[in-house]
């Protein structure tokens, strides 16, 4: 029963988060095509994605074996990485130079 809830939790959260990361990387790739733009935010996005992935893997293990408070800490940390990605995505959208088009 607990493993079914773990699986359901992943189905509720991960597709939405993957969409956010995907859109952020599309914006980032577009921004990186401009000279002197987006280098630091590329590193921050890579960091956010790696930390998010590790937190979700460890969260799933903690969820399956009911390990508290680690489960909650990892969940909050993964959510913080998603929020960081949203902030970077907005920052990059406003940093884009639209005068070329």
Phi and psi in degrees as a GROMACS rama.xvg file:
@    title "Ramachandran Plot"
@    xaxis  label "Phi"
@    yaxis  label "Psi"
@TYPE xy
-65.121  -37.9953  UNK-2
-68.5601  -30.2291  UNK-3
-66.5674  -39.3539  UNK-4
-67.8123  -35.0226  UNK-5
-62.8476  -45.3477  UNK-6
-62.8884  -42.6196  UNK-7
-65.3531  -37.4347  UNK-8
-62.351  -41.5514  UNK-9
-63.8638  -39.1817  UNK-10
-65.8355  -29.1004  UNK-11
-77.6105  -36.4123  UNK-12
-102.569  -44.7054  UNK-13
-64.2273  -43.0653  UNK-14
-59.4116  -40.0333  UNK-15
-64.2608  -42.2973  UNK-16
-68.4393  -38.8914  UNK-17
-63.2964  -37.8791  UNK-18
-63.2242  -42.0965  UNK-19
-62.5402  -47.8658  UNK-20
-62.4706  -39.8399  UNK-21
-62.9425  -46.0075  UNK-22
-64.8051  -40.0516  UNK-23
-61.9764  -40.7486  UNK-24
-72.1997  -30.5487  UNK-25
-66.4291  -45.8354  UNK-26
-61.6509  -42.4743  UNK-27
-64.0026  -42.3947  UNK-28
-63.5082  -38.5943  UNK-29
-65.8724  -42.4274  UNK-30
-66.8692  -37.4111  UNK-31
-66.5917  -16.8317  UNK-32
-72.9875  -12.9738  UNK-33
-95.2013  145.299  UNK-34
-65.2915  137.523  UNK-35
58.1841  34.8744  UNK-36
-129.886  139.977  UNK-37
78.6883  7.8073  UNK-38
-69.0736  -42.9397  UNK-39
-72.6119  -36.1686  UNK-40
-72.1146  -23.9983  UNK-41
-63.2841  -46.1652  UNK-42
-62.135  -41.5426  UNK-43
-64.7933  -39.282  UNK-44
-67.4717  -39.9582  UNK-45
-62.812  -44.5437  UNK-46
-58.5172  -47.9788  UNK-47
-61.0764  -41.7621  UNK-48
-67.4838  -42.0499  UNK-49
-65.7675  -46.2382  UNK-50
-64.0935  -41.203  UNK-51
-59.8388  -47.3841  UNK-52
-61.6035  -46.222  UNK-53
-63.6478  -41.2731  UNK-54
-64.4699  -40.9904  UNK-55
-67.5106  -37.5874  UNK-56
-64.7032  -48.4817  UNK-57
-67.2725  -34.7732  UNK-58
-61.5994  -42.5795  UNK-59
-61.784  -42.1403  UNK-60
-64.3838  -45.4969  UNK-61
-64.4157  -35.8063  UNK-62
-66.6583  -43.8269  UNK-63
-64.2248  -34.6797  UNK-64
-106.103  10.992  UNK-65
54.2869  51.4072  UNK-66
-96.5468  101.569  UNK-67
-105.063  146.734  UNK-68
-90.7483  5.54057  UNK-69
-60.0368  -37.9543  UNK-70
-58.849  -47.0014  UNK-71
-66.8577  -41.9096  UNK-72
-61.9199  -44.7086  UNK-73
-66.7825  -36.9669  UNK-74
-63.2741  -47.327  UNK-75
-62.8285  -41.4816  UNK-76
-63.123  -41.2484  UNK-77
-66.4775  -37.5004  UNK-78
-66.4205  -35.0292  UNK-79
-65.2481  -35.278  UNK-80
-68.5764  -35.351  UNK-81
-66.8248  -42.8521  UNK-82
-63.924  -39.2948  UNK-83
-61.2887  -40.878  UNK-84
-64.3234  -41.3516  UNK-85
-62.336  -40.5074  UNK-86
-65.7417  -45.287  UNK-87
-62.1503  -39.9187  UNK-88
-61.7852  -44.8825  UNK-89
-65.6033  -42.8552  UNK-90
-58.5356  -45.9938  UNK-91
-65.9436  -36.4691  UNK-92
-63.8411  -37.3033  UNK-93
-80.9576  -19.1554  UNK-94
-82.5969  -14.9621  UNK-95
-66.1407  138.089  UNK-96
-93.3303  101.736  UNK-97
-82.4745  -3.34447  UNK-98
-70.9808  -14.8151  UNK-99
-75.0491  -13.2005  UNK-100
